[in-house]
Amino acid sequence: MNTTRTYLLLALLNLMTVYAFSQKVRMGFLGGANFTLANYDFPKDITIDNAYVSSWQANPGPGLSLGFDIEYDLSDKLFASTGIVLNQYSFKAIKTNDYLNQETILENKYQFGVFELQLPLLLHYRVGKFSAGVGTFAALGVAGKFTFKNVENGDLENDYHQALVFNKDEMEYADFRPVNAGLSGEIGYGVKRWRLAAHLDLGLVNLAPKAPSNDVEVQKYPLKRSSLGMTFLYQPWPR
């Protein structure tokens, strides 16, 4: 009889634990838009192949985010969040060469489109309908496309396209290392099951390959990629 009561008590305790855990967990879908901020450590005002590099700039490009979000309440004010997000990033870089002793201006335009899976982990503080979170992220590049255009004195000379390659080993034509990681921050405003959030992902990993391609000069220098965006989150669970 005592054994039966013990089992019943343990079963009741397990049910109460599952119920309590379910009350603290929220799950839902998110989607949004982002802008990619690419930072190249490229030397400016130098001479390369008899050409004076007068300008080097990286321009942000638009992208999209789709994912699944999981949140867990640590207290009335604190909650943690994670999930899996598919991000599409795009950015471009333009290197302008002024050739010495010639009236020639040559522009090399590099356009990148990258798809990656991201795993965020943030700790949030809630005040009323507002929240602020800080944490980290890790991401894995899964696909992408690269476009190169060569423009001389305003006229297109040649261009080509190729699929991006992600490889951590030394490869002659490896376009990016596969893993990105860094710091994340978010400010959100939520109403019932909905939340609108602005976020910043600060990439800290050098994504340039160990053995850069000779055809893509932009990859000979360290590259770090960050993003700034907005997301809508809808949490249908629990009901």
FIDRENKOL-181562 format. One record per residue (C-alpha): residue number from 1; x, y, z. Coordinates in steps of 0.05 Angstrom, whole numbers. Layout:
residues N
{nr->NUM, xx->X, yy->Y, zz->Z}
...
end
This chain:
residues 239
{nr->1, xx->0, yy->0, zz->0}
{nr->2, xx->56, yy->47, zz->17}
{nr->3, xx->91, yy->29, zz->-48}
{nr->4, xx->28, yy->43, zz->-88}
{nr->5, xx->21, yy->111, zz->-54}
{nr->6, xx->94, yy->126, zz->-69}
{nr->7, xx->84, yy->110, zz->-143}
{nr->8, xx->21, yy->152, zz->-146}
{nr->9, xx->57, yy->210, zz->-112}
{nr->10, xx->115, yy->205, zz->-160}
{nr->11, xx->68, yy->202, zz->-220}
{nr->12, xx->30, yy->263, zz->-193}
{nr->13, xx->96, yy->300, zz->-182}
{nr->14, xx->118, yy->284, zz->-254}
{nr->15, xx->52, yy->310, zz->-281}
{nr->16, xx->59, yy->374, zz->-241}
{nr->17, xx->131, yy->383, zz->-266}
{nr->18, xx->110, yy->374, zz->-339}
{nr->19, xx->51, yy->422, zz->-329}
{nr->20, xx->96, yy->474, zz->-296}
{nr->21, xx->148, yy->467, zz->-350}
{nr->22, xx->96, yy->474, zz->-405}
{nr->23, xx->71, yy->538, zz->-373}
{nr->24, xx->141, yy->567, zz->-377}
{nr->25, xx->155, yy->547, zz->-449}
{nr->26, xx->132, yy->585, zz->-510}
{nr->27, xx->143, yy->564, zz->-582}
{nr->28, xx->129, yy->598, zz->-648}
{nr->29, xx->151, yy->621, zz->-716}
{nr->30, xx->189, yy->683, zz->-737}
{nr->31, xx->203, yy->719, zz->-801}
{nr->32, xx->234, yy->784, zz->-821}
{nr->33, xx->283, yy->824, zz->-861}
{nr->34, xx->356, yy->843, zz->-850}
{nr->35, xx->414, yy->882, zz->-878}
{nr->36, xx->483, yy->852, zz->-880}
{nr->37, xx->542, yy->893, zz->-856}
{nr->38, xx->608, yy->866, zz->-884}
{nr->39, xx->675, yy->889, zz->-856}
{nr->40, xx->737, yy->876, zz->-897}
{nr->41, xx->807, yy->889, zz->-871}
{nr->42, xx->830, yy->913, zz->-939}
{nr->43, xx->890, yy->961, zz->-944}
{nr->44, xx->872, yy->1027, zz->-976}
{nr->45, xx->913, yy->1078, zz->-1013}
{nr->46, xx->964, yy->1027, zz->-1038}
{nr->47, xx->992, yy->1007, zz->-1106}
{nr->48, xx->976, yy->938, zz->-1133}
{nr->49, xx->997, yy->916, zz->-1204}
{nr->50, xx->1013, yy->988, zz->-1225}
{nr->51, xx->944, yy->1009, zz->-1201}
{nr->52, xx->930, yy->1058, zz->-1145}
{nr->53, xx->873, yy->1032, zz->-1102}
{nr->54, xx->837, yy->1097, zz->-1086}
{nr->55, xx->772, yy->1067, zz->-1059}
{nr->56, xx->748, yy->1004, zz->-1026}
{nr->57, xx->678, yy->999, zz->-998}
{nr->58, xx->631, yy->945, zz->-974}
{nr->59, xx->557, yy->960, zz->-983}
{nr->60, xx->500, yy->928, zz->-943}
{nr->61, xx->448, yy->887, zz->-979}
{nr->62, xx->377, yy->863, zz->-963}
{nr->63, xx->360, yy->794, zz->-938}
{nr->64, xx->306, yy->751, zz->-905}
{nr->65, xx->299, yy->708, zz->-843}
{nr->66, xx->252, yy->650, zz->-828}
{nr->67, xx->255, yy->606, zz->-767}
{nr->68, xx->228, yy->571, zz->-705}
{nr->69, xx->234, yy->602, zz->-636}
{nr->70, xx->233, yy->571, zz->-566}
{nr->71, xx->229, yy->612, zz->-502}
{nr->72, xx->232, yy->592, zz->-429}
{nr->73, xx->212, yy->635, zz->-370}
{nr->74, xx->265, yy->637, zz->-316}
{nr->75, xx->224, yy->686, zz->-274}
{nr->76, xx->171, yy->740, zz->-283}
{nr->77, xx->224, yy->786, zz->-313}
{nr->78, xx->275, yy->740, zz->-344}
{nr->79, xx->268, yy->690, zz->-401}
{nr->80, xx->316, yy->654, zz->-447}
{nr->81, xx->307, yy->642, zz->-522}
{nr->82, xx->337, yy->597, zz->-575}
{nr->83, xx->314, yy->563, zz->-639}
{nr->84, xx->336, yy->552, zz->-710}
{nr->85, xx->335, yy->607, zz->-764}
{nr->86, xx->349, yy->604, zz->-838}
{nr->87, xx->380, yy->671, zz->-858}
{nr->88, xx->390, yy->697, zz->-929}
{nr->89, xx->444, yy->751, zz->-933}
{nr->90, xx->469, yy->793, zz->-990}
{nr->91, xx->524, yy->845, zz->-994}
{nr->92, xx->571, yy->874, zz->-1045}
{nr->93, xx->640, yy->905, zz->-1047}
{nr->94, xx->670, yy->952, zz->-1098}
{nr->95, xx->745, yy->963, zz->-1108}
{nr->96, xx->764, yy->1023, zz->-1151}
{nr->97, xx->832, yy->1026, zz->-1184}
{nr->98, xx->862, yy->1089, zz->-1215}
{nr->99, xx->917, yy->1065, zz->-1262}
{nr->100, xx->981, yy->1105, zz->-1260}
{nr->101, xx->1001, yy->1145, zz->-1322}
{nr->102, xx->935, yy->1125, zz->-1355}
{nr->103, xx->865, yy->1155, zz->-1358}
{nr->104, xx->834, yy->1089, zz->-1335}
{nr->105, xx->787, yy->1077, zz->-1277}
{nr->106, xx->774, yy->1003, zz->-1265}
{nr->107, xx->719, yy->979, zz->-1217}
{nr->108, xx->716, yy->908, zz->-1191}
{nr->109, xx->646, yy->893, zz->-1164}
{nr->110, xx->635, yy->833, zz->-1120}
{nr->111, xx->564, yy->811, zz->-1103}
{nr->112, xx->551, yy->756, zz->-1052}
{nr->113, xx->487, yy->719, zz->-1033}
{nr->114, xx->492, yy->672, zz->-974}
{nr->115, xx->444, yy->623, zz->-940}
{nr->116, xx->461, yy->600, zz->-870}
{nr->117, xx->428, yy->564, zz->-812}
{nr->118, xx->434, yy->602, zz->-746}
{nr->119, xx->427, yy->579, zz->-675}
{nr->120, xx->417, yy->638, zz->-627}
{nr->121, xx->419, yy->637, zz->-551}
{nr->122, xx->396, yy->699, zz->-514}
{nr->123, xx->377, yy->721, zz->-444}
{nr->124, xx->320, yy->772, zz->-442}
{nr->125, xx->295, yy->821, zz->-390}
{nr->126, xx->221, yy->840, zz->-393}
{nr->127, xx->190, yy->905, zz->-370}
{nr->128, xx->116, yy->907, zz->-386}
{nr->129, xx->108, yy->896, zz->-461}
{nr->130, xx->181, yy->914, zz->-475}
{nr->131, xx->241, yy->867, zz->-472}
{nr->132, xx->316, yy->870, zz->-484}
{nr->133, xx->361, yy->811, zz->-496}
{nr->134, xx->435, yy->797, zz->-503}
{nr->135, xx->471, yy->733, zz->-521}
{nr->136, xx->509, yy->695, zz->-575}
{nr->137, xx->498, yy->660, zz->-641}
{nr->138, xx->530, yy->606, zz->-683}
{nr->139, xx->515, yy->597, zz->-757}
{nr->140, xx->532, yy->547, zz->-812}
{nr->141, xx->536, yy->568, zz->-885}
{nr->142, xx->497, yy->519, zz->-929}
{nr->143, xx->491, yy->552, zz->-998}
{nr->144, xx->506, yy->616, zz->-1036}
{nr->145, xx->522, yy->651, zz->-1101}
{nr->146, xx->578, yy->698, zz->-1123}
{nr->147, xx->576, yy->748, zz->-1180}
{nr->148, xx->635, yy->788, zz->-1206}
{nr->149, xx->633, yy->848, zz->-1253}
{nr->150, xx->691, yy->885, zz->-1284}
{nr->151, xx->675, yy->957, zz->-1305}
{nr->152, xx->725, yy->1001, zz->-1342}
{nr->153, xx->710, yy->1075, zz->-1348}
{nr->154, xx->636, yy->1061, zz->-1337}
{nr->155, xx->631, yy->1004, zz->-1389}
{nr->156, xx->620, yy->931, zz->-1369}
{nr->157, xx->680, yy->891, zz->-1393}
{nr->158, xx->663, yy->822, zz->-1366}
{nr->159, xx->624, yy->786, zz->-1312}
{nr->160, xx->615, yy->715, zz->-1286}
{nr->161, xx->575, yy->676, zz->-1234}
{nr->162, xx->592, yy->617, zz->-1191}
{nr->163, xx->564, yy->578, zz->-1132}
{nr->164, xx->597, yy->592, zz->-1065}
{nr->165, xx->638, yy->538, zz->-1032}
{nr->166, xx->640, yy->529, zz->-956}
{nr->167, xx->700, yy->491, zz->-930}
{nr->168, xx->742, yy->497, zz->-866}
{nr->169, xx->803, yy->464, zz->-899}
{nr->170, xx->852, yy->497, zz->-946}
{nr->171, xx->821, yy->499, zz->-1015}
{nr->172, xx->842, yy->541, zz->-1073}
{nr->173, xx->771, yy->561, zz->-1091}
{nr->174, xx->739, yy->559, zz->-1022}
{nr->175, xx->698, yy->623, zz->-1019}
{nr->176, xx->681, yy->624, zz->-945}
{nr->177, xx->695, yy->585, zz->-882}
{nr->178, xx->630, yy->551, zz->-862}
{nr->179, xx->621, yy->573, zz->-789}
{nr->180, xx->604, yy->643, zz->-766}
{nr->181, xx->595, yy->662, zz->-693}
{nr->182, xx->589, yy->725, zz->-651}
{nr->183, xx->546, yy->767, zz->-605}
{nr->184, xx->472, yy->782, zz->-610}
{nr->185, xx->427, yy->836, zz->-583}
{nr->186, xx->352, yy->848, zz->-588}
{nr->187, xx->299, yy->899, zz->-567}
{nr->188, xx->227, yy->877, zz->-573}
{nr->189, xx->155, yy->898, zz->-562}
{nr->190, xx->103, yy->844, zz->-551}
{nr->191, xx->27, yy->842, zz->-550}
{nr->192, xx->-4, yy->775, zz->-531}
{nr->193, xx->25, yy->723, zz->-578}
{nr->194, xx->60, yy->773, zz->-623}
{nr->195, xx->127, yy->808, zz->-616}
{nr->196, xx->164, yy->857, zz->-661}
{nr->197, xx->239, yy->859, zz->-649}
{nr->198, xx->300, yy->896, zz->-675}
{nr->199, xx->364, yy->855, zz->-672}
{nr->200, xx->438, yy->861, zz->-684}
{nr->201, xx->484, yy->802, zz->-698}
{nr->202, xx->558, yy->821, zz->-692}
{nr->203, xx->601, yy->770, zz->-728}
{nr->204, xx->670, yy->758, zz->-696}
{nr->205, xx->697, yy->702, zz->-740}
{nr->206, xx->741, yy->712, zz->-801}
{nr->207, xx->703, yy->680, zz->-858}
{nr->208, xx->757, yy->688, zz->-911}
{nr->209, xx->787, yy->621, zz->-933}
{nr->210, xx->855, yy->598, zz->-911}
{nr->211, xx->877, yy->591, zz->-983}
{nr->212, xx->840, yy->645, zz->-1022}
{nr->213, xx->822, yy->641, zz->-1095}
{nr->214, xx->869, yy->678, zz->-1142}
{nr->215, xx->808, yy->699, zz->-1182}
{nr->216, xx->773, yy->735, zz->-1125}
{nr->217, xx->819, yy->787, zz->-1095}
{nr->218, xx->768, yy->807, zz->-1042}
{nr->219, xx->779, yy->740, zz->-1008}
{nr->220, xx->853, yy->752, zz->-995}
{nr->221, xx->835, yy->795, zz->-935}
{nr->222, xx->798, yy->781, zz->-870}
{nr->223, xx->723, yy->785, zz->-875}
{nr->224, xx->673, yy->791, zz->-818}
{nr->225, xx->598, yy->792, zz->-830}
{nr->226, xx->545, yy->823, zz->-785}
{nr->227, xx->472, yy->838, zz->-795}
{nr->228, xx->419, yy->887, zz->-771}
{nr->229, xx->345, yy->869, zz->-779}
{nr->230, xx->273, yy->867, zz->-757}
{nr->231, xx->232, yy->804, zz->-742}
{nr->232, xx->159, yy->787, zz->-727}
{nr->233, xx->148, yy->731, zz->-678}
{nr->234, xx->83, yy->692, zz->-670}
{nr->235, xx->77, yy->641, zz->-613}
{nr->236, xx->16, yy->595, zz->-621}
{nr->237, xx->40, yy->547, zz->-567}
{nr->238, xx->18, yy->535, zz->-513}
{nr->239, xx->-55, yy->546, zz->-527}
end
